[in-house]
Amino acid sequence: MVDNNVLVRVDNLVKHFPITRGILQKQVGAVRAVDDVSFEVRRGETLGLVGESGCGKSTTGRAILQLYRPTSGSVNFDGVDLVKLKGEDLRKMRRKMQMIFQDPYASLDPRMTVGQIISEPLIVHNVVSESEANERVKQLLELVRLNPAFSTRYPHEFSGGQRQRVGIARALALQPSFIVCDEPISALDVSVQAQVVNLLEELQKQFNLTYLFIAHDLSMVRHISDRVAVMYLGVVVELTTRNELYSNPLHPYSQALLSAVPVPDPVIEATRKRPPTRHQVVASVHAARLRKPCARKADLNSVK
């Protein structure tokens, strides 16, 4: 039975990057960046995706949007399997799903003005005429708290926080229902991070947006997310509500991840439980490859 409340359903998603060798580039192995990942994102919610660098978070987000074509698995967006779409059919679906990239400078063309950057998706998808696009750009800049007069400026003339706001405006241009936020605050100062997160929350309420929020900052993920998925070695090892995860993590890697956050009290810090060893964590993840991600009903402490 189809759940109409689910906007994105990822089933057994796999993305392997081939390792080649020799003049003929014969494949001799593969990097298992994403390995049998499954989860759902409900309409209007924010699903946080956390894990260490290199665990496959960004690759998962890009594979969902088909920026990386999956090795296998399915990605159902509003009842449509994106993996089966190609060409014009896939391009039409891209209007409904966008991405906010991690580096606000590298993701903006330095040879284009802010107005050209934001209006490009509108023109490419034939949403509005060029004259109407200019007016739409001004509206989008106001929406992300930037002066509409900045539309003639180039990316290098902005601060990091302002550039990220330009990236958010571009993502909103086509009025999508789903946005992958790929570590949108990791390259920003702490004070600016709070401003960008507050802006994302306001936009979500205003337009009923659905987010996949990828981040390293566990405190920020706890603040913005409704549910959190913990990822390690290409596998989602635990998926639950934010309060349950932070108060009672079951998987050894989740415990290790949360225990790495320092407590600003030496007495409490001295009495904290030691995190699981790397051997225990890796053993748990290898076991997780053979079964479903950590459901709250299962006690994975037995994996230790």
Contacts in CASP RR format, 6 or more apart in sequence:
PFRMAT RR
TARGET T0000
AUTHOR 0000-0000-0000
METHOD contacts of the structure
MODEL  1
MVDNNVLVRVDNLVKHFPITRGILQKQVGAVRAVDDVSFEVRRGETLGLV
GESGCGKSTTGRAILQLYRPTSGSVNFDGVDLVKLKGEDLRKMRRKMQMI
FQDPYASLDPRMTVGQIISEPLIVHNVVSESEANERVKQLLELVRLNPAF
STRYPHEFSGGQRQRVGIARALALQPSFIVCDEPISALDVSVQAQVVNLL
EELQKQFNLTYLFIAHDLSMVRHISDRVAVMYLGVVVELTTRNELYSNPL
HPYSQALLSAVPVPDPVIEATRKRPPTRHQVVASVHAARLRKPCARKADL
NSVK
2 79 0 8 1.000
3 40 0 8 1.000
5 42 0 8 1.000
5 43 0 8 1.000
6 40 0 8 1.000
6 41 0 8 1.000
6 42 0 8 1.000
6 43 0 8 1.000
7 41 0 8 1.000
7 42 0 8 1.000
7 43 0 8 1.000
7 44 0 8 1.000
7 77 0 8 1.000
7 78 0 8 1.000
7 177 0 8 1.000
7 178 0 8 1.000
7 210 0 8 1.000
8 40 0 8 1.000
8 41 0 8 1.000
8 64 0 8 1.000
8 75 0 8 1.000
8 76 0 8 1.000
8 77 0 8 1.000
8 178 0 8 1.000
8 210 0 8 1.000
8 212 0 8 1.000
9 40 0 8 1.000
9 41 0 8 1.000
9 74 0 8 1.000
9 75 0 8 1.000
9 76 0 8 1.000
9 79 0 8 1.000
10 37 0 8 1.000
10 38 0 8 1.000
10 39 0 8 1.000
10 40 0 8 1.000
10 60 0 8 1.000
10 64 0 8 1.000
10 74 0 8 1.000
10 75 0 8 1.000
10 76 0 8 1.000
11 38 0 8 1.000
11 73 0 8 1.000
11 74 0 8 1.000
11 75 0 8 1.000
11 76 0 8 1.000
12 36 0 8 1.000
12 37 0 8 1.000
12 38 0 8 1.000
12 72 0 8 1.000
12 73 0 8 1.000
12 74 0 8 1.000
13 34 0 8 1.000
13 36 0 8 1.000
13 37 0 8 1.000
13 38 0 8 1.000
13 60 0 8 1.000
13 63 0 8 1.000
13 64 0 8 1.000
13 70 0 8 1.000
13 72 0 8 1.000
13 73 0 8 1.000
13 74 0 8 1.000
13 75 0 8 1.000
14 32 0 8 1.000
14 34 0 8 1.000
14 35 0 8 1.000
14 36 0 8 1.000
14 37 0 8 1.000
14 70 0 8 1.000
14 71 0 8 1.000
14 72 0 8 1.000
14 73 0 8 1.000
15 33 0 8 1.000
15 34 0 8 1.000
15 59 0 8 1.000
15 60 0 8 1.000
15 63 0 8 1.000
15 68 0 8 1.000
15 70 0 8 1.000
15 71 0 8 1.000
16 30 0 8 1.000
16 31 0 8 1.000
16 32 0 8 1.000
16 33 0 8 1.000
16 35 0 8 1.000
16 71 0 8 1.000
17 30 0 8 1.000
17 31 0 8 1.000
17 33 0 8 1.000
18 27 0 8 1.000
18 29 0 8 1.000
18 30 0 8 1.000
19 27 0 8 1.000
19 28 0 8 1.000
19 29 0 8 1.000
19 30 0 8 1.000
19 31 0 8 1.000
20 26 0 8 1.000
20 27 0 8 1.000
20 28 0 8 1.000
21 28 0 8 1.000
32 233 0 8 1.000
32 234 0 8 1.000
33 54 0 8 1.000
33 56 0 8 1.000
33 59 0 8 1.000
33 234 0 8 1.000
34 56 0 8 1.000
34 59 0 8 1.000
34 60 0 8 1.000
34 63 0 8 1.000
34 70 0 8 1.000
34 234 0 8 1.000
35 233 0 8 1.000
35 234 0 8 1.000
35 235 0 8 1.000
35 289 0 8 1.000
36 235 0 8 1.000
36 289 0 8 1.000
37 60 0 8 1.000
37 231 0 8 1.000
37 234 0 8 1.000
37 235 0 8 1.000
37 236 0 8 1.000
38 236 0 8 1.000
38 292 0 8 1.000
38 293 0 8 1.000
39 47 0 8 1.000
39 229 0 8 1.000
39 236 0 8 1.000
39 239 0 8 1.000
39 293 0 8 1.000
41 47 0 8 1.000
41 178 0 8 1.000
41 210 0 8 1.000
41 212 0 8 1.000
42 210 0 8 1.000
43 177 0 8 1.000
43 208 0 8 1.000
43 210 0 8 1.000
44 204 0 8 1.000
44 208 0 8 1.000
44 209 0 8 1.000
44 210 0 8 1.000
45 210 0 8 1.000
45 211 0 8 1.000
45 226 0 8 1.000
45 227 0 8 1.000
46 204 0 8 1.000
46 210 0 8 1.000
46 211 0 8 1.000
46 212 0 8 1.000
46 213 0 8 1.000
46 224 0 8 1.000
46 225 0 8 1.000
46 226 0 8 1.000
47 211 0 8 1.000
47 212 0 8 1.000
47 213 0 8 1.000
47 225 0 8 1.000
47 226 0 8 1.000
47 227 0 8 1.000
47 228 0 8 1.000
47 229 0 8 1.000
48 211 0 8 1.000
48 212 0 8 1.000
48 213 0 8 1.000
48 214 0 8 1.000
48 215 0 8 1.000
48 221 0 8 1.000
48 224 0 8 1.000
48 225 0 8 1.000
48 227 0 8 1.000
48 228 0 8 1.000
48 229 0 8 1.000
49 57 0 8 1.000
49 60 0 8 1.000
49 61 0 8 1.000
49 212 0 8 1.000
49 213 0 8 1.000
49 214 0 8 1.000
49 215 0 8 1.000
49 228 0 8 1.000
49 229 0 8 1.000
49 231 0 8 1.000
50 57 0 8 1.000
50 214 0 8 1.000
50 215 0 8 1.000
50 216 0 8 1.000
50 218 0 8 1.000
50 221 0 8 1.000
50 228 0 8 1.000
50 229 0 8 1.000
50 230 0 8 1.000
50 231 0 8 1.000
50 257 0 8 1.000
51 57 0 8 1.000
51 216 0 8 1.000
51 230 0 8 1.000
51 231 0 8 1.000
51 232 0 8 1.000
51 257 0 8 1.000
52 216 0 8 1.000
52 232 0 8 1.000
52 257 0 8 1.000
53 216 0 8 1.000
55 231 0 8 1.000
55 232 0 8 1.000
55 233 0 8 1.000
55 234 0 8 1.000
56 231 0 8 1.000
56 234 0 8 1.000
57 182 0 8 1.000
57 183 0 8 1.000
57 214 0 8 1.000
57 231 0 8 1.000
58 102 0 8 1.000
58 182 0 8 1.000
58 183 0 8 1.000
58 214 0 8 1.000
59 68 0 8 1.000
60 214 0 8 1.000
60 231 0 8 1.000
60 234 0 8 1.000
61 67 0 8 1.000
61 99 0 8 1.000
61 180 0 8 1.000
61 182 0 8 1.000
61 212 0 8 1.000
61 214 0 8 1.000
62 68 0 8 1.000
62 99 0 8 1.000
62 180 0 8 1.000
62 182 0 8 1.000
63 69 0 8 1.000
63 70 0 8 1.000
63 75 0 8 1.000
64 75 0 8 1.000
64 82 0 8 1.000
64 97 0 8 1.000
64 180 0 8 1.000
64 212 0 8 1.000
65 82 0 8 1.000
65 94 0 8 1.000
65 97 0 8 1.000
65 99 0 8 1.000
65 180 0 8 1.000
66 75 0 8 1.000
66 82 0 8 1.000
66 83 0 8 1.000
66 85 0 8 1.000
66 90 0 8 1.000
67 99 0 8 1.000
69 83 0 8 1.000
70 83 0 8 1.000
73 83 0 8 1.000
74 81 0 8 1.000
74 83 0 8 1.000
75 81 0 8 1.000
75 82 0 8 1.000
75 83 0 8 1.000
76 82 0 8 1.000
77 93 0 8 1.000
77 96 0 8 1.000
77 97 0 8 1.000
77 178 0 8 1.000
78 96 0 8 1.000
78 177 0 8 1.000
80 93 0 8 1.000
82 90 0 8 1.000
82 93 0 8 1.000
85 93 0 8 1.000
91 125 0 8 1.000
94 174 0 8 1.000
95 125 0 8 1.000
95 127 0 8 1.000
95 174 0 8 1.000
95 175 0 8 1.000
95 176 0 8 1.000
96 174 0 8 1.000
96 176 0 8 1.000
96 177 0 8 1.000
96 178 0 8 1.000
97 176 0 8 1.000
97 177 0 8 1.000
97 178 0 8 1.000
97 179 0 8 1.000
97 180 0 8 1.000
98 170 0 8 1.000
98 171 0 8 1.000
98 172 0 8 1.000
98 174 0 8 1.000
98 176 0 8 1.000
98 178 0 8 1.000
98 179 0 8 1.000
98 180 0 8 1.000
99 171 0 8 1.000
99 179 0 8 1.000
99 180 0 8 1.000
99 181 0 8 1.000
99 182 0 8 1.000
100 164 0 8 1.000
100 167 0 8 1.000
100 168 0 8 1.000
100 171 0 8 1.000
100 179 0 8 1.000
100 180 0 8 1.000
100 181 0 8 1.000
100 182 0 8 1.000
100 184 0 8 1.000
101 107 0 8 1.000
101 167 0 8 1.000
101 182 0 8 1.000
101 184 0 8 1.000
102 182 0 8 1.000
102 183 0 8 1.000
102 184 0 8 1.000
102 186 0 8 1.000
102 187 0 8 1.000
103 187 0 8 1.000
104 160 0 8 1.000
104 161 0 8 1.000
104 163 0 8 1.000
104 164 0 8 1.000
104 166 0 8 1.000
104 167 0 8 1.000
104 187 0 8 1.000
104 188 0 8 1.000
105 155 0 8 1.000
105 156 0 8 1.000
105 160 0 8 1.000
105 163 0 8 1.000
107 167 0 8 1.000
108 117 0 8 1.000
108 155 0 8 1.000
108 163 0 8 1.000
108 166 0 8 1.000
108 167 0 8 1.000
109 116 0 8 1.000
109 117 0 8 1.000
109 155 0 8 1.000
110 154 0 8 1.000
110 155 0 8 1.000
110 156 0 8 1.000
111 154 0 8 1.000
112 120 0 8 1.000
112 154 0 8 1.000
112 155 0 8 1.000
113 151 0 8 1.000
113 152 0 8 1.000
113 153 0 8 1.000
113 154 0 8 1.000
114 137 0 8 1.000
114 141 0 8 1.000
114 150 0 8 1.000
114 151 0 8 1.000
114 152 0 8 1.000
114 153 0 8 1.000
114 154 0 8 1.000
114 155 0 8 1.000
114 158 0 8 1.000
114 166 0 8 1.000
115 134 0 8 1.000
115 137 0 8 1.000
115 151 0 8 1.000
115 152 0 8 1.000
117 155 0 8 1.000
117 166 0 8 1.000
117 167 0 8 1.000
117 170 0 8 1.000
118 137 0 8 1.000
118 140 0 8 1.000
118 141 0 8 1.000
118 151 0 8 1.000
118 166 0 8 1.000
118 167 0 8 1.000
118 169 0 8 1.000
118 170 0 8 1.000
118 173 0 8 1.000
119 130 0 8 1.000
119 133 0 8 1.000
119 134 0 8 1.000
119 136 0 8 1.000
119 137 0 8 1.000
119 173 0 8 1.000
120 170 0 8 1.000
121 127 0 8 1.000
121 170 0 8 1.000
121 173 0 8 1.000
121 174 0 8 1.000
122 128 0 8 1.000
122 133 0 8 1.000
122 136 0 8 1.000
122 173 0 8 1.000
122 174 0 8 1.000
123 130 0 8 1.000
123 133 0 8 1.000
125 174 0 8 1.000
127 174 0 8 1.000
128 136 0 8 1.000
134 151 0 8 1.000
136 173 0 8 1.000
137 148 0 8 1.000
137 151 0 8 1.000
137 169 0 8 1.000
138 148 0 8 1.000
138 151 0 8 1.000
140 169 0 8 1.000
140 170 0 8 1.000
140 172 0 8 1.000
140 173 0 8 1.000
141 147 0 8 1.000
141 148 0 8 1.000
141 150 0 8 1.000
141 151 0 8 1.000
141 169 0 8 1.000
142 148 0 8 1.000
143 169 0 8 1.000
143 172 0 8 1.000
143 203 0 8 1.000
144 165 0 8 1.000
144 166 0 8 1.000
144 168 0 8 1.000
144 169 0 8 1.000
144 172 0 8 1.000
144 199 0 8 1.000
145 165 0 8 1.000
145 199 0 8 1.000
146 162 0 8 1.000
146 165 0 8 1.000
146 166 0 8 1.000
146 169 0 8 1.000
150 158 0 8 1.000
150 162 0 8 1.000
155 163 0 8 1.000
155 166 0 8 1.000
158 166 0 8 1.000
159 192 0 8 1.000
160 187 0 8 1.000
160 188 0 8 1.000
160 192 0 8 1.000
161 188 0 8 1.000
161 192 0 8 1.000
161 195 0 8 1.000
161 196 0 8 1.000
164 184 0 8 1.000
164 185 0 8 1.000
164 187 0 8 1.000
164 188 0 8 1.000
164 192 0 8 1.000
164 196 0 8 1.000
165 196 0 8 1.000
165 199 0 8 1.000
168 184 0 8 1.000
168 196 0 8 1.000
168 199 0 8 1.000
168 200 0 8 1.000
168 203 0 8 1.000
171 179 0 8 1.000
172 203 0 8 1.000
172 207 0 8 1.000
175 207 0 8 1.000
176 209 0 8 1.000
177 208 0 8 1.000
177 209 0 8 1.000
177 210 0 8 1.000
178 209 0 8 1.000
178 210 0 8 1.000
178 211 0 8 1.000
178 212 0 8 1.000
179 209 0 8 1.000
179 210 0 8 1.000
179 211 0 8 1.000
179 212 0 8 1.000
180 211 0 8 1.000
180 212 0 8 1.000
180 214 0 8 1.000
181 200 0 8 1.000
181 211 0 8 1.000
181 212 0 8 1.000
181 213 0 8 1.000
181 214 0 8 1.000
181 215 0 8 1.000
182 214 0 8 1.000
183 214 0 8 1.000
183 215 0 8 1.000
183 216 0 8 1.000
184 196 0 8 1.000
184 200 0 8 1.000
185 192 0 8 1.000
185 193 0 8 1.000
185 196 0 8 1.000
185 197 0 8 1.000
185 215 0 8 1.000
185 217 0 8 1.000
185 220 0 8 1.000
186 215 0 8 1.000
186 216 0 8 1.000
186 217 0 8 1.000
188 196 0 8 1.000
193 217 0 8 1.000
193 220 0 8 1.000
197 220 0 8 1.000
197 223 0 8 1.000
197 224 0 8 1.000
200 211 0 8 1.000
200 224 0 8 1.000
201 224 0 8 1.000
203 209 0 8 1.000
204 211 0 8 1.000
211 224 0 8 1.000
213 221 0 8 1.000
213 224 0 8 1.000
213 225 0 8 1.000
215 221 0 8 1.000
218 246 0 8 1.000
218 257 0 8 1.000
218 258 0 8 1.000
218 261 0 8 1.000
219 261 0 8 1.000
221 228 0 8 1.000
221 242 0 8 1.000
222 228 0 8 1.000
222 242 0 8 1.000
222 246 0 8 1.000
225 242 0 8 1.000
226 241 0 8 1.000
226 242 0 8 1.000
227 239 0 8 1.000
227 240 0 8 1.000
227 241 0 8 1.000
227 242 0 8 1.000
228 239 0 8 1.000
228 240 0 8 1.000
228 241 0 8 1.000
228 242 0 8 1.000
228 245 0 8 1.000
229 236 0 8 1.000
229 238 0 8 1.000
229 239 0 8 1.000
229 293 0 8 1.000
230 236 0 8 1.000
230 237 0 8 1.000
230 238 0 8 1.000
230 239 0 8 1.000
230 245 0 8 1.000
230 249 0 8 1.000
230 251 0 8 1.000
230 253 0 8 1.000
230 254 0 8 1.000
230 257 0 8 1.000
231 237 0 8 1.000
232 253 0 8 1.000
232 281 0 8 1.000
232 285 0 8 1.000
233 282 0 8 1.000
233 285 0 8 1.000
235 285 0 8 1.000
235 288 0 8 1.000
235 289 0 8 1.000
235 293 0 8 1.000
236 293 0 8 1.000
237 251 0 8 1.000
237 253 0 8 1.000
237 254 0 8 1.000
237 284 0 8 1.000
237 285 0 8 1.000
237 288 0 8 1.000
237 293 0 8 1.000
237 294 0 8 1.000
238 245 0 8 1.000
238 249 0 8 1.000
238 250 0 8 1.000
238 251 0 8 1.000
238 253 0 8 1.000
238 254 0 8 1.000
238 293 0 8 1.000
238 294 0 8 1.000
239 293 0 8 1.000
239 294 0 8 1.000
239 295 0 8 1.000
240 294 0 8 1.000
240 296 0 8 1.000
244 296 0 8 1.000
245 254 0 8 1.000
245 258 0 8 1.000
246 258 0 8 1.000
249 255 0 8 1.000
249 257 0 8 1.000
249 258 0 8 1.000
250 294 0 8 1.000
250 296 0 8 1.000
250 298 0 8 1.000
250 299 0 8 1.000
250 300 0 8 1.000
250 301 0 8 1.000
251 284 0 8 1.000
251 288 0 8 1.000
251 294 0 8 1.000
251 300 0 8 1.000
252 276 0 8 1.000
252 280 0 8 1.000
252 281 0 8 1.000
252 284 0 8 1.000
252 300 0 8 1.000
252 301 0 8 1.000
252 303 0 8 1.000
252 304 0 8 1.000
253 276 0 8 1.000
253 281 0 8 1.000
253 284 0 8 1.000
253 285 0 8 1.000
254 294 0 8 1.000
255 275 0 8 1.000
255 276 0 8 1.000
256 275 0 8 1.000
256 276 0 8 1.000
256 281 0 8 1.000
259 272 0 8 1.000
259 273 0 8 1.000
259 274 0 8 1.000
259 275 0 8 1.000
260 275 0 8 1.000
262 269 0 8 1.000
263 269 0 8 1.000
263 272 0 8 1.000
276 284 0 8 1.000
276 304 0 8 1.000
280 303 0 8 1.000
280 304 0 8 1.000
283 303 0 8 1.000
283 304 0 8 1.000
284 300 0 8 1.000
284 303 0 8 1.000
284 304 0 8 1.000
287 303 0 8 1.000
288 294 0 8 1.000
294 300 0 8 1.000
END
